[in-house]
Amino acid sequence: MVEIADVDIHQIVELRRRVLRANDESAQVIVASDHEKGCFHLGITEDDCVVACVSAFALPCPDVASTNSWQFRFMAVDASHQGHGLGRALMTRLLAELRGRGADVAWANGRDTAQGFYEAMGFTIVEGSAHLSPETGLPHHRIYVAVTTEGETVHG
Ligand SMILES: CC(C)(COP(=O)(O)OP(=O)(O)OC[C@H]1O[C@@H](n2cnc3c(N)ncnc32)[C@H](O)[C@@H]1OP(=O)(O)O)[C@@H](O)C(=O)NCCC(=O)NCCS
């Protein structure tokens, strides 16, 4: 059973850098969205180190009508821990947290290399949303999922 808890930004900057920025010391890993009102960070900690993290903040979803949608960013599982269910556990918790905040939609700009993960988690990949991340240059699509009621469908 993994323990998932709120973490501070300073606890996850190195994980973000390592997993999402190829350990680039010059990469900007604290961004404007980290200062958005209500932004929170969740982490899975092992031996005093955060090995998985994700951050979320309220922002309208460009693709579906919603009254309370949240974008998440910097979803990362340490390379040595990938493929063991931590990502699923963290995303399940994130969606529960958002449900508790009255959210109806969660969305992100998802890396194409992680699409299989997001599909496994029930996300819709937005057709025609292909773009290169301005920060990494990597191919992304927007993705979204309904969070108000489990199993509910949101129409684009
Ligand atoms: C993508 C990532 C967050 C997934 O976390 P994880 O702990 O490795 O994934 P899990 O082991 O919880 O896998 C959950 C499900 O997704 C599937 N999955 C995970 N990564 C996948 C991938 N890259 N492609 C296809 N399917 C994938 C698993 O097979 C599993 O399916 P199942 O539960 O139906 O068997 C993690 O691998 C990661 O940090 N990758 C590098 C950074 C990254 O791409 N982050 C996302 C940025 S948008």
The ligand as an SDF file (V2000), in Angstrom:
LIG
                    3D

 48 50  0  0  0  0  0  0  0  0999 V2000
    3.7230    7.9160  -17.4930 C   0  0  0  0  0  0  0  0  0  0  0  0
    3.9650    7.5640  -16.0140 C   0  0  0  0  0  0  0  0  0  0  0  0
    3.5020    8.7250  -15.1250 C   0  0  0  0  0  0  0  0  0  0  0  0
    3.1430    6.3090  -15.6690 C   0  0  0  0  0  0  0  0  0  0  0  0
    3.3960    5.9300  -14.3390 O   0  0  0  0  0  0  0  0  0  0  0  0
    3.7450    4.3970  -14.0010 P   0  0  0  0  0  0  0  0  0  0  0  0
    3.8530    4.2590  -12.5360 O   0  0  0  0  0  0  0  0  0  0  0  0
    4.9260    4.0010  -14.8090 O   0  0  0  0  0  0  0  0  0  0  0  0
    2.4360    3.6540  -14.5630 O   0  0  0  0  0  0  0  0  0  0  0  0
    1.6150    2.4570  -13.8810 P   0  0  0  0  0  0  0  0  0  0  0  0
    2.5680    1.3470  -13.5790 O   0  0  0  0  0  0  0  0  0  0  0  0
    0.8020    2.9660  -12.7590 O   0  0  0  0  0  0  0  0  0  0  0  0
    0.6890    2.0210  -15.0940 O   0  0  0  0  0  0  0  0  0  0  0  0
   -0.7150    2.2060  -15.0900 C   0  0  0  0  0  0  0  0  0  0  0  0
   -1.2610    1.6900  -16.3930 C   0  0  0  0  0  0  0  0  0  0  0  0
   -0.7790    2.4900  -17.4970 O   0  0  0  0  0  0  0  0  0  0  0  0
   -0.0880    1.6780  -18.4450 C   0  0  0  0  0  0  0  0  0  0  0  0
    1.0790    2.4550  -18.8910 N   0  0  0  0  0  0  0  0  0  0  0  0
    1.9440    3.0980  -18.1090 C   0  0  0  0  0  0  0  0  0  0  0  0
    2.8560    3.7600  -18.8600 N   0  0  0  0  0  0  0  0  0  0  0  0
    2.5410    3.4910  -20.1360 C   0  0  0  0  0  0  0  0  0  0  0  0
    3.0870    3.8870  -21.3780 C   0  0  0  0  0  0  0  0  0  0  0  0
    4.1440    4.7230  -21.4590 N   0  0  0  0  0  0  0  0  0  0  0  0
    2.5090    3.4100  -22.5260 N   0  0  0  0  0  0  0  0  0  0  0  0
    1.4520    2.5840  -22.4600 C   0  0  0  0  0  0  0  0  0  0  0  0
    0.8550    2.2140  -21.2900 N   0  0  0  0  0  0  0  0  0  0  0  0
    1.4030    2.6540  -20.1590 C   0  0  0  0  0  0  0  0  0  0  0  0
    0.3270    0.4450  -17.6750 C   0  0  0  0  0  0  0  0  0  0  0  0
    0.4780   -0.6740  -18.5430 O   0  0  0  0  0  0  0  0  0  0  0  0
   -0.8140    0.2700  -16.6990 C   0  0  0  0  0  0  0  0  0  0  0  0
   -1.9130   -0.3620  -17.3200 O   0  0  0  0  0  0  0  0  0  0  0  0
   -2.8470   -1.3760  -16.5010 P   0  0  0  0  0  0  0  0  0  0  0  0
   -3.0370   -0.7890  -15.1210 O   0  0  0  0  0  0  0  0  0  0  0  0
   -4.1020   -1.4120  -17.3120 O   0  0  0  0  0  0  0  0  0  0  0  0
   -2.0820   -2.6390  -16.4780 O   0  0  0  0  0  0  0  0  0  0  0  0
    5.4650    7.2610  -15.7240 C   0  0  0  0  0  0  0  0  0  0  0  0
    5.8620    6.1260  -16.4940 O   0  0  0  0  0  0  0  0  0  0  0  0
    6.3970    8.4120  -16.0210 C   0  0  0  0  0  0  0  0  0  0  0  0
    6.6570    9.2300  -15.1410 O   0  0  0  0  0  0  0  0  0  0  0  0
    6.9460    8.4860  -17.2410 N   0  0  0  0  0  0  0  0  0  0  0  0
    7.9330    9.4870  -17.6220 C   0  0  0  0  0  0  0  0  0  0  0  0
    7.3970   10.9110  -17.4700 C   0  0  0  0  0  0  0  0  0  0  0  0
    6.1070   11.1400  -18.2030 C   0  0  0  0  0  0  0  0  0  0  0  0
    5.9420   10.7970  -19.3610 O   0  0  0  0  0  0  0  0  0  0  0  0
    5.1680   11.7880  -17.4800 N   0  0  0  0  0  0  0  0  0  0  0  0
    3.9000   12.1820  -18.0530 C   0  0  0  0  0  0  0  0  0  0  0  0
    4.0480   13.5650  -18.5930 C   0  0  0  0  0  0  0  0  0  0  0  0
    2.5410   14.1120  -19.4100 S   0  0  0  0  0  0  0  0  0  0  0  0
  1  2  1  0
  2  3  1  0
  2  4  1  0
  2 36  1  0
  4  5  1  0
  5  6  1  0
  6  7  2  0
  6  8  1  0
  6  9  1  0
  9 10  1  0
 10 11  2  0
 10 12  1  0
 10 13  1  0
 13 14  1  0
 14 15  1  0
 15 16  1  0
 15 30  1  0
 16 17  1  0
 17 18  1  0
 17 28  1  0
 18 19  1  0
 18 27  1  0
 19 20  2  0
 20 21  1  0
 21 22  1  0
 21 27  2  0
 22 23  1  0
 22 24  2  0
 24 25  1  0
 25 26  2  0
 26 27  1  0
 28 29  1  0
 28 30  1  0
 30 31  1  0
 31 32  1  0
 32 33  2  0
 32 34  1  0
 32 35  1  0
 36 37  1  0
 36 38  1  0
 38 39  2  0
 38 40  1  0
 40 41  1  0
 41 42  1  0
 42 43  1  0
 43 44  2  0
 43 45  1  0
 45 46  1  0
 46 47  1  0
 47 48  1  0
M  END
$$$$
